[in-house]
Amino acid sequence: MHLDILGLQAFVCIAERGSFRAAAAHLNLSQTALSHRMRKFEDGVGVSLLSRTTRQVALTPAGSEWLPRARRLLDEMTAALDHLSGMAQQTEQRIVLGCLPTIAVVCLPDVLTVFRRDHPDIPVKVYDSSASDIAARVQAGDADFGITIVAANRWDLDLKPLVKEPFVLVCRRDDALAARSSVAWAEIEHLPLIRISAETGNRILIDDALGARKEMLNWRYEVQRVTTAVALVSSGVGYAIVPKLAIRAVDSPNLMTLPLVSPGITRTLGVITRKGHALAPLSSVLLGLITQALQRQI
């Protein structure tokens, strides 16, 4: 037998007020609807709990015995629901997100300025980290959502693509290539290139897109972070291939980027959430602001 909460509520209310009329008024029901609810409840438990006469309502022996337990059950359920509501409100009062460092630097300052204007009392925690760390935090429930590279092999997360970001060649403004509008991969095979560690996820995308051609490139240096690679280009050490947003995360006026063609390579940025878990309203608001900022930047 399933628990009929509405029937339980009707029984306690009628027993405490001594009449269907008073109980119906308290529950904002018609007397007919309340009588139907009570009859259904008694049919479900298989015993009469109320003795009805034309003038009054009395408890049957079974009703008298069960009333204290019914009150206790109703109180416990009310307390449990209040606690659940409190948990939801507490969750809503704090937003935690994971975000790639370049996106954090380029987009979040303006986004959080706008968000704070409308929601000044809502704290926001940001894990600006690698794609693998962001996915792990979202999957574990440590972050509400993540803005990261969308990988098709993440079966344990819900994925929603937002934008495609191209990879570009970073060079100095005084370089001979600076006058070009674009550059083909075959034209940079002889250049000293700075490779980004595979842990970022970007290197895997490039290697997969180039296939055997990647072995013909002159990978002279390897670093762990995109910002380090850009800094090395600024000093004249070599050239870097990075996502378009990366150069905007570094204040280097002596650098510029060139689109890479034949082939053009992109990465898909999107939002990841735990499978089957809907975002809280304020998290959705913040995500919408980040999405708009990304679309403006790329």
N, C-alpha and C positions, 0 to 999 in steps of 0.2 A: 504494500500500500504506500502511495506517495504522500508526502506531508502536505496537507491542505492548509497553508498559512492563513489564507483569507477566512477559511472556516474556523480555524483556531481563534483568530482575532474576533470573529463574530460571536463565538461562544463566550469568551471572556468578557466582552463588552456587554452582552445581554445579561450575563450572570451578575456583573457588578452594578448594573443600572436597574435591574429588575423588570424591565419592559422592553418590548421590541421597538416601541415608539421612541423612547429615549436613546436606545442604542443606534437606531437608524439615523436619528438626527446627529449623533456624535460622529458616525462614520460617513455622513453625507450620502446616505442611501435611502431609497424608498423602503417602506416596511415590507412590500412584496419582494423586493430584491433581497433584503436581509433574511426574510423567511426562507426563500429559496436557497440562499447560501448556507443557512443553518441546517436545513433539511438534507442538503447534499453532504454536509460534513457528518451528520449523524449516520446517514446511509453508508458513508465511507468507513466509519469506525465500527459500525454494526451494533450500536447501542444507543438508546435514547438518553440524552443528557439533560433535556429540559422537559418539564411538565407544563403544558399550555392549558389555560382556562380562558374564559371570556374576559376575565378581569385582571389576571396576573400571570406571571411566569415564575415557576419554581424549579429548583434543581431536583432531578431524580437522585436516588442514592448514588448511582454511578457518576452523575454530574458533580455532586458534592465531593466525592472522593477524588475526582480527577481535576477539579478546578485549581487547587494549589500547584499541581504539576503543569497545567496549561499556562498559568501565569508565569511560572518559572521559565518554561520554554519560550514564551513570547518575549520575556525580558531578555533572555540570552540571545535570541535572534535579533532583537532591536539593538542590543549592545554590539553584536558582531557586525551588523550592517553599519552602525555608526563608526566602528573602528575601520572598516573597509573604506568608508567615505573619507575618513581622516587620512588614511594612507594615500588615497588618490589625490587629495588636496596637497599633501606634503610633497608627493612626487611632482605635482604640477608647479610647485613653488621653486623648483630647481631644475635646470636644464644642463645635461652633460652631453657633449658631442665630441667625436673624433674628427680630425681634419688634417689633410696633408699640409706640411709646413708652408709650401708656396701659396696655397689657397688661404691659409691662415693670415699670412703677411699681406697678401694683395687684397683680399675681400673682407676679412673680419673687422678691421678697424671701422670702416664706414658702416658695415652691417650692424655691429653692436652699438654704435652711436645712435642709429635709428631705433633699434630695439629698446635701448635704455630710455629713450625719450617717451615711449609709450608704456613701458613696463619697468619703471625705475627700481622696483623692489625685488625683481627676479634675478637671482644669481645665476651665472653661466660659467660652467667649467669646460675648458677646451683641452683635449689631448691632441696637441699638434705633433703627429708622429708618422711612422711609416705605414704603408698600406696594410701590411700584415698585422701590425700592432692594432691598427684601427679595427680591422675585421675581428680580431680576437676579443677586443673590449666590447664591441657591439654584441657579438655572439654570447659573451658571458653576462651581458646585462649591465656592464659597468658604464656603458655609454648608451644614450637613447637612440642616437643615429650617427652615421659617419659619412663624411664627404670624402670620397677616395676614388681610386682607380676601380672601375667595375670589372670584375673578373667572372667570366661565365662559369668557372668551376666551383663557385661558392654556392653549393646546393643548400647549405644550412642557413642562408640569409636571403631576405627579400631584397632584390636589386631593382633600382630604377635609374636608367641613364638620364643624364641632364644635358651635358654638352660634349662635343668632341673637340679635343685640344690638340693642335698639330705640334710635332717636334720641329725645332728650328736649329739652324747653325748659328752659334754665337761667335762673333769676331770683333776685332777692334775697328773703330771708325777710320783709322788711318791705314787699314789693310787694303790690299789691292781688290779684294772681293767686295769691299763695301759699296762699290758703284753698281754692283749687280742687283737685279730685282729678285732673283732666285738662283739656286745652285743645285745641280744634280749630284747624286751620290758618287757617280763615276768621276766627277771633277774634284772630289776631295780625298781620293784614295791616298794621295801622297802627303797630305797634311798631317801634322802631329795632333792626334785627337786625344781628348781627355774622356775616359770612360767612367761612367757612374756605376757604382756597385750594383750587383744583381738584387740586393736586398730591397732596393727602392721599388722594384717592379718595372721601372722604365726600361732598363737594359733588356729584360726578357721580351718586351714588346718590340724593341728595335731588332733584336737578333732574330725573332720569329719572322718579322716582315722582310728582312734582308736575305735570310736563308744563307746559302754558301757565300754570298757576296760579303758578308761581315768579316770573313777571314782575309779579304783583300784590303781592308782598311788598316791604317797605321795607328793602332791604339797604343799610344806612347805612355800615357799615364792613367792611373785609376784612383778615384777618390770615393768617399762614402756619401757625400752630400752634393746636391746640385749647386748650392751656394758656394761651396769650395771650388767646384769646376769653373763657375763664372768668375770667381776671383782670380783664378789662374789665367784665364783668358785675358782679363784686364791687365795682368802683368806681362803679357806677351809670351807666356809659356807655350800656348797651343790654342786649339779650337775645341769648343764643346758642342755637343748635341743635347739639347734639353727641351722640356716642354715649354710652350710659349710663355706661360705665366711666370716661369722661373726668373726670367730676366727682369720682370717688373718687381720681383721681390728683392732685388739688389739695386742699390743706388750707385750705378756705374755709368756716368754720362759719356764715357769714352767707348762704350760698347754698343753694338747693334745686332739685330738678328736678321737672318735671311731664310725665307721659306725653302725647304728641301723638297725636291721633286724627283720623279723617276726612281723610286716611288715616293709619293707623299705618305708619311706615316703619322697616325694620330693615336691618342689614347682616349678612352671614354671615361669621363668623370661622372659620377652619379652618387646617389644616396643609398646606403645600405642600412637595413633595420633587421631586428630579429624576426624570424619567420613567424607569422601569425600574430605579431604584436603591433597594434595601432599606436601611432604617436599621440601624445597628449596635445591638446589644442595649442598651447603656447610653443611647444616644440615645432609644431607644424608652421606656426607663424614665423619662427626663426629660420626654419628650412626654406620657406618661401622667399625670405629676404636674401638668403645666401644664393639661391637659385637665380634670382634676378641679377645679383652682382656678378655671378659667373658668366651669365649670358651677355652682360655688358662688356666684360673684360676680354672675351674671346671672339 
